[in-house]
Amino acid sequence: MQNIPEVKLGLIAVSRDCFVISLSERRRAALAAACGKKGVNLYEAKTTVENELDMQKVLEEVKAEGCNALCVFLGNFGPETPETLIAKYFDGPVMYAAAAEETGKDLINGRGDAYCGMLNCSYNLGLRHLDAYIPEYPIGTADEIAEMIADFVPVARTLIGLSNLKIITFGPRPQDFFACNAPIQPLYDLGVEVQENSELDLLIAYRAHANDKRIPDVVADMSKELGTGNQYPDMLPRMAQFELTLLDWAEENKGARKYVAFADKCWPAFPKEFGFEPCYVNSRMNTRGIPVSCEVDIYGALSEYIGMCVTGDTVTLLDINNSVPADLYNEDIKTKYSYKLNDTFMGFHCGNTPSCKLCADRAVKYQLIQNRLLENGNTPDFTRGTLEGDIAAGDITFYRLQGTADGQLRSYVAEGEVLPVATRSFGGIGVFAIPEMGRFYRHVLVGKRYPHHGAVAFQHCGKALYSIFQYLGVKDIAYNQPAGNLYKDENPFA
């Protein structure tokens, strides 16, 4: 994906001047070697930081190497002021970790006391109001810290991406969909830029792409992707024209930013005026690494982009849509899986999920609900253009970062799976299962007033998402509590 950053990681060792500097340098070399064995590429800085002048020197060194994220490694106790000033003056995410003692046979000159130094490091970061990534247990051997650094990479990639992201919107929102509307001030607080446009601006740009010479090539690519699912070949030129419109708009309007996401209006005026539903094009944009959220859901687009950075894979945005009927549950789920009925639900959207995440029988169809509304249930014309099919089975993470009405940020993360169960329904849809979903639905999604849209990553990535939201300063990070762990507002007698 070209729309997410590449992490260029730098490794900096620090050493307190009353400790043996060679101990920290030897441990740094071992850590760099362990990272290499695990396939984690990084630049091992030659300067070891003992004082503020070293701090300035090493920052010049890693910047010259193009590093955009750092691991500051306490090979011994470490100098708390210079090591934390690294985070202050480096323009990018910084991780801190410390060396475990290596052997009971060398606890005199070979003892580094980094276990103690990590406490002073954390305290000093707090004094300076600095954000940093600190692993759950930040003390380890070279191999263990190499694993921590590997966990840091997707976190760093996301933080770098957000600092260079512009969300482009085409609105306003459809009536009665206020649930996905939220103040944009928290986005600016995160460093995300927002460009709001009219749906009319998009229509003018679309019409300017009529007879674009690139349309036949895009049509051919769409036909190849869809195969037997190409049920409306006459629609493809219109949708190809729209895809080129979005791609050109992104390139021409990203400005000083490197990465883009869209939050587009898709109904009720869109299909009639453009001549199709935009869902299939949105799915293709997502596959390219450019998320396009439905219904001008700005925080949905933000959440999708975060998931792409974390996983390096495409994501989707779905309605947390409908309960699973009891008869379907009894026939296809109850005796095969360890989920209760209210652990399951159906995630749905009209057709924006990338084709690579749908079952083999996916196809371009028409939007049934919009056909009823806009074409009186007659033979579909401009309500065609959805990409429909059951979502393929596999691990997922349902999550969202949301701005509240009073301008605060909150989030949720829940890991689960899509079950290999036929939905017997329409749209891009799947049967989802999340442990204790019923309680999570009531006390997080309903209780904390989240909108109906949730982002879906197609793997378990809750650990990285939680760390990202912590780094961003989100105070309320909700997750699905295990059975027996009550939510704050949960009735203990229920």
C-alpha positions in Angstrom: 0.0 0.0 0.0 1.4 3.4 -1.0 -0.9 5.3 1.2 0.7 4.3 4.5 4.2 5.2 5.7 7.3 3.0 5.8 8.8 2.9 9.3 12.6 3.6 9.4 13.6 2.7 12.9 16.6 3.9 14.7 18.1 2.2 17.8 19.8 4.5 20.4 21.6 3.2 23.4 22.0 5.4 26.5 24.4 5.1 29.4 24.6 6.8 32.8 28.1 8.2 33.1 28.8 6.4 36.4 28.2 3.0 34.7 30.4 1.2 32.3 29.5 2.5 28.8 30.7 -0.6 27.1 28.0 -2.6 28.8 25.3 -0.6 27.2 27.0 -0.7 23.8 27.5 -4.4 23.9 23.9 -5.0 24.8 22.8 -2.6 22.0 24.8 -4.6 19.5 23.2 -7.8 20.7 19.8 -6.2 20.4 20.5 -5.1 16.9 21.6 -8.6 15.9 18.4 -10.1 17.5 16.3 -7.6 15.5 18.0 -8.7 12.3 17.3 -12.3 13.0 13.6 -11.5 13.4 13.5 -9.5 10.2 13.1 -6.1 12.0 15.3 -3.7 10.0 16.7 -0.8 12.0 19.7 1.6 12.0 22.0 1.1 15.0 23.2 4.6 16.0 26.9 4.8 16.7 26.5 7.5 19.3 25.8 6.4 22.8 24.0 9.0 24.9 25.5 10.0 28.3 24.7 13.7 28.3 22.8 16.4 26.4 25.5 17.0 23.9 25.4 13.3 23.0 21.6 13.6 22.7 22.0 16.4 20.1 24.6 14.5 18.2 22.6 11.2 18.1 19.5 13.0 16.9 21.5 14.5 14.0 22.8 11.1 13.2 19.4 9.3 13.1 17.8 12.1 11.2 20.6 12.0 8.6 19.8 8.3 8.2 16.1 9.0 7.6 14.8 7.5 10.8 11.2 8.4 11.5 10.8 6.3 14.7 13.2 5.4 17.6 13.8 2.8 20.2 15.7 4.3 23.1 17.5 1.4 24.8 18.6 1.6 28.4 21.6 -0.8 28.3 22.3 0.3 31.9 20.6 2.7 34.4 20.7 5.5 31.8 20.8 9.3 32.1 17.2 10.3 32.7 17.4 13.9 31.4 19.2 13.3 28.0 17.3 10.1 27.3 13.9 11.8 27.7 14.9 14.8 25.8 15.3 12.5 22.8 11.5 12.1 22.8 11.1 15.9 23.2 13.3 16.8 20.2 12.7 13.9 17.8 9.8 14.4 15.3 8.3 10.9 15.5 7.2 8.1 17.8 9.7 6.9 20.4 9.8 3.6 22.3 11.7 3.0 25.6 12.9 -0.4 26.7 15.6 -1.6 29.1 18.0 -4.5 29.4 17.5 -7.4 31.8 20.5 -8.6 33.7 22.2 -11.4 31.8 23.7 -13.8 34.3 24.1 -14.3 38.1 27.8 -14.9 37.5 28.5 -11.3 36.7 26.5 -8.9 38.9 29.3 -6.5 39.7 30.8 -4.9 36.6 28.1 -6.7 34.5 25.1 -5.3 36.4 23.4 -2.5 34.6 20.4 -1.6 36.9 18.2 -0.7 33.9 15.3 -2.1 35.8 15.7 0.8 38.2 16.6 3.3 35.4 13.3 2.6 33.6 11.4 4.1 36.6 13.4 7.3 36.5 12.9 7.5 32.7 9.1 7.2 33.1 9.1 9.7 35.9 11.1 12.2 33.8 8.8 11.7 30.7 5.9 12.6 32.9 7.6 15.7 34.2 8.1 16.9 30.6 4.5 15.8 29.5 6.1 13.7 26.8 4.3 10.8 25.1 6.2 7.6 24.5 5.6 3.9 23.8 6.5 1.7 26.7 5.8 -2.1 26.3 3.7 -3.9 28.9 6.9 -5.3 30.6 9.7 -3.2 29.1 12.6 -5.2 30.6 14.1 -8.0 28.6 16.9 -9.9 26.9 18.0 -9.0 23.4 15.5 -11.5 21.9 12.7 -10.3 24.1 13.2 -6.6 23.4 13.4 -7.5 19.7 9.9 -8.9 20.0 8.8 -5.6 21.7 10.3 -3.6 18.9 8.4 -5.7 16.3 5.2 -4.9 18.2 6.2 -1.2 18.1 6.5 -1.1 14.3 2.8 -1.1 13.5 2.1 1.4 16.3 4.8 3.7 14.9 3.6 3.3 11.4 0.1 4.4 12.5 1.3 7.4 14.5 3.5 8.6 11.6 0.6 8.1 9.2 -1.9 10.1 11.3 0.6 13.0 11.6 0.6 13.2 7.8 -3.1 12.4 7.1 -5.7 14.5 5.4 -9.4 13.3 5.5 -11.3 14.6 2.5 -15.1 14.8 2.9 -18.0 15.3 0.5 -21.1 16.1 2.5 -23.3 17.0 4.1 -24.5 13.9 5.9 -27.8 12.2 5.0 -30.7 13.3 7.2 -31.2 11.2 10.4 -27.7 9.9 10.3 -26.4 12.2 13.0 -24.9 9.3 14.9 -21.8 9.4 12.8 -21.5 13.2 13.0 -18.9 14.5 15.5 -16.8 17.6 16.2 -13.6 17.7 14.1 -11.6 19.6 16.7 -10.2 16.3 18.2 -8.9 15.5 14.7 -6.9 18.6 14.6 -5.7 17.8 18.1 -4.3 14.5 16.8 -2.6 16.3 13.9 -5.0 15.1 11.3 -6.0 17.6 8.6 -9.6 17.8 7.3 -10.8 19.2 4.0 -14.6 19.5 3.7 -16.2 19.7 0.3 -19.7 19.8 -1.1 -21.3 16.8 -2.9 -21.7 19.2 -5.8 -17.9 19.7 -6.0 -17.6 16.0 -6.4 -20.3 15.9 -9.1 -18.6 18.7 -11.1 -15.2 16.8 -10.9 -16.9 13.6 -12.0 -18.5 15.2 -15.0 -15.1 16.6 -16.0 -13.8 13.1 -16.2 -16.2 12.0 -18.9 -14.4 10.4 -21.8 -11.2 10.1 -19.8 -8.8 8.1 -21.8 -7.9 5.9 -18.8 -11.5 4.6 -18.4 -11.1 1.5 -20.6 -8.1 0.3 -18.7 -10.0 0.7 -15.4 -13.0 -1.1 -16.8 -10.8 -4.0 -17.9 -9.3 -4.2 -14.4 -12.8 -4.2 -12.8 -13.9 -7.0 -15.2 -10.9 -9.1 -14.3 -11.5 -8.6 -10.6 -15.2 -9.4 -10.7 -15.1 -12.4 -13.1 -18.5 -14.1 -13.0 -19.6 -11.4 -10.5 -19.7 -8.8 -13.3 -23.5 -8.8 -13.5 -23.8 -5.3 -14.9 -21.0 -4.7 -17.4 -22.8 -1.6 -18.7 -22.2 0.1 -15.3 -18.4 -0.3 -15.3 -17.6 2.8 -17.4 -19.5 5.0 -15.0 -17.9 3.5 -12.0 -14.4 3.7 -13.6 -15.0 7.3 -14.3 -15.8 7.8 -10.6 -12.7 5.9 -9.4 -10.5 8.1 -11.5 -12.2 11.2 -10.1 -11.4 10.1 -6.5 -7.8 9.2 -7.3 -7.2 12.5 -9.1 -8.9 14.5 -6.3 -6.7 12.8 -3.7 -3.6 13.6 -5.7 -4.6 17.2 -6.4 -5.8 18.0 -2.9 -3.5 16.2 -0.5 -1.4 19.5 -0.3 1.4 19.3 2.2 0.1 15.9 3.5 1.4 12.5 2.4 -1.7 10.3 3.0 -5.4 10.7 2.4 -8.7 9.1 3.4 -12.2 9.9 2.2 -15.5 10.3 3.9 -18.1 10.5 1.2 -21.9 11.0 1.0 -23.4 8.1 -0.9 -27.2 8.7 -0.7 -29.9 9.8 -1.2 -29.0 12.2 -4.0 -25.8 10.5 -5.1 -27.1 7.5 -7.1 -29.7 9.5 -9.1 -27.3 12.3 -10.0 -24.2 10.1 -10.7 -26.1 7.2 -12.2 -24.9 4.4 -9.9 -24.2 3.5 -6.2 -20.5 4.2 -5.3 -20.0 1.1 -3.1 -18.0 -1.1 -5.5 -15.6 1.9 -6.2 -15.3 2.5 -2.5 -14.3 -1.2 -2.1 -11.6 -0.8 -4.7 -10.3 2.4 -3.1 -10.0 0.5 0.2 -8.1 -2.3 -1.6 -5.6 0.4 -2.8 -5.1 1.5 0.8 -7.2 4.6 0.5 -10.2 4.2 2.9 -13.5 5.6 1.8 -16.1 5.7 4.6 -19.8 5.8 3.9 -22.3 8.5 4.9 -19.6 11.1 5.5 -18.4 9.2 8.6 -15.2 11.1 9.3 -14.2 9.1 12.3 -15.0 6.0 10.4 -12.5 6.9 7.8 -10.0 7.8 10.5 -10.6 4.4 12.1 -10.2 2.6 8.8 -6.9 4.3 8.1 -5.6 3.3 11.6 -6.4 -0.3 10.8 -4.7 -0.2 7.5 -1.5 1.2 9.1 -1.6 -1.5 11.9 -2.2 -4.5 9.6 -0.7 -3.4 6.3 -3.9 -4.8 4.8 -7.2 -3.6 3.7 -10.1 -3.1 6.1 -13.8 -2.3 5.9 -16.5 -0.2 7.7 -19.7 -2.0 8.6 -23.0 -1.3 10.4 -23.2 -3.2 13.6 -26.4 -4.2 12.0 -28.8 -7.0 13.1 -29.1 -9.8 15.5 -28.8 -13.4 14.4 -32.2 -15.2 14.3 -32.5 -18.0 16.8 -33.3 -20.6 14.2 -30.2 -19.7 12.2 -28.2 -19.9 15.4 -29.6 -23.2 16.4 -29.1 -24.7 13.0 -25.6 -23.5 12.1 -23.8 -22.2 15.2 -25.0 -23.6 18.5 -23.7 -27.1 18.2 -20.5 -26.1 16.3 -19.1 -23.2 18.2 -18.9 -22.1 21.9 -20.7 -18.9 21.4 -24.0 -17.9 23.0 -26.7 -16.4 20.7 -26.0 -12.8 21.9 -22.3 -13.3 21.3 -23.2 -13.2 17.6 -24.5 -10.5 15.3 -24.4 -9.5 11.7 -22.1 -6.8 10.3 -23.4 -5.3 7.1 -22.9 -2.5 4.6 -24.3 -2.0 1.1 -21.2 -3.2 -0.7 -18.0 -1.4 0.3 -16.0 -4.4 1.6 -13.1 -5.2 -0.6 -13.7 -8.2 -2.9 -10.6 -10.0 -1.4 -12.5 -10.2 1.9 -15.7 -11.7 0.5 -16.6 -15.2 -0.4 -16.0 -16.4 -4.0 -19.6 -15.8 -5.1 -19.4 -12.0 -4.6 -20.9 -9.9 -7.3 -21.9 -6.4 -8.3 -25.6 -6.0 -7.5 -28.1 -3.3 -6.6 -28.9 -1.6 -3.3 -32.2 -3.1 -2.3 -33.1 -0.5 0.3 -32.3 2.4 -2.1 -34.1 0.7 -4.9 -37.3 0.7 -2.7 -36.7 4.4 -1.8 -35.6 5.9 -5.1 -36.9 3.6 -7.8 -40.1 2.4 -6.1 -38.9 -1.2 -6.2 -38.8 -1.3 -10.0 -36.1 -2.8 -12.2 -32.9 -1.3 -10.8 -31.0 1.3 -12.8 -29.0 3.9 -10.9 -29.3 1.9 -7.6 -26.9 -0.6 -9.1 -23.2 -0.6 -8.1 -23.0 -2.4 -4.7 -20.5 -5.2 -4.2 -22.3 -8.0 -2.4 -21.5 -11.3 -0.8 -20.9 -13.0 2.5 -17.7 -11.9 4.2 -15.1 -14.7 4.3 -14.6 -16.5 7.6 -11.5 -15.6 9.7 -10.2 -13.6 12.6 -11.3 -9.9 12.9 -11.0 -7.0 15.3 -13.9 -4.6 15.6 -12.8 -1.2 16.7 -13.5 2.6 16.5 -11.9 5.9 17.5 -14.6 8.4 18.0 -15.0 12.1 18.9 -17.8 12.8 21.4 -20.3 15.6 21.3 -18.2 17.5 23.9 -15.0 17.2 21.9 -13.4 14.2 23.7 -11.8 11.1 22.2 -12.9 7.6 23.2 -12.4 4.2 21.6 -13.3 0.6 21.7 -11.5 -2.6 20.6 -13.0 -6.1 20.5 -11.4 -9.2 18.9 -13.5 -12.0 17.4 -14.2 -13.8 14.2 -16.4 -14.1 11.2 -18.1 -17.5 11.2 -18.3 -19.7 8.1 -22.1 -19.4 8.2 -24.3 -18.4 5.3 -26.1 -15.2 6.1 -29.1 -15.8 3.7 -29.2 -12.0 3.3 -28.1 -9.1 1.0 -25.3 -6.7 0.9 -21.7 -7.2 2.1 -22.5 -9.1 5.2 -21.2 -11.6 7.7 -22.0 -13.5 10.8 -19.7 -12.1 13.5 -18.9 -13.6 16.9 -17.3 -11.7 19.7 -17.1 -13.2 23.3 -19.6 -11.5 25.6 -20.8 -9.3 22.7 -24.3 -8.9 24.3 -22.8 -7.1 27.4 -20.3 -5.2 25.3 -23.1 -4.0 23.0 -25.2 -2.8 26.0 -22.5 -1.3 28.2 -20.1 0.1 25.6 -21.8 0.6 22.2 -25.1 1.6 23.6 -24.1 2.7 27.1 -21.3 5.0 25.8 -23.4 6.2 22.8 -21.2 5.0 19.9 -22.5 5.3 16.4 -23.6 2.3 14.4 -20.5 2.1 12.2 -17.5 0.1 13.3 -14.2 -0.5 11.5 -13.1 -4.1 10.9 -9.5 -5.3 10.6 -9.2 -8.8 9.2 -6.9 -10.1 11.9 -6.5 -9.9 15.7 -4.7 -6.6 16.3 -6.2 -5.4 19.6 -2.8 -5.2 21.3 -1.5 -2.7 18.7 -4.7 -0.7 18.6 -4.9 -0.4 22.4 -1.3 0.8 22.5 -2.0 3.4 19.7 -5.0 4.8 21.5 -3.0 5.0 24.7 -0.2 6.9 22.9 -2.8 9.3 21.5 -4.0 10.1 25.0 -7.4 8.5 24.7 -8.6 8.1 28.3 -11.6 5.8 27.6 -10.5 2.6 25.8 -13.3 0.1 26.1 -13.1 -3.6 25.3 -15.4 -6.6 25.8 -15.1 -7.6 29.4 -14.9 -11.3 30.2 -17.8 -13.0 32.0 -17.7 -12.1 35.6 -16.0 -8.8 35.1 -18.7 -6.2 35.4 -18.8 -2.9 33.5 -19.1 0.2 35.7 -22.8 0.7 34.8 -23.6 -3.0 34.7 -26.4 -4.2 37.1 -24.8 -6.8 39.4 -28.2 -8.4 40.0 -29.2 -8.7 36.4 
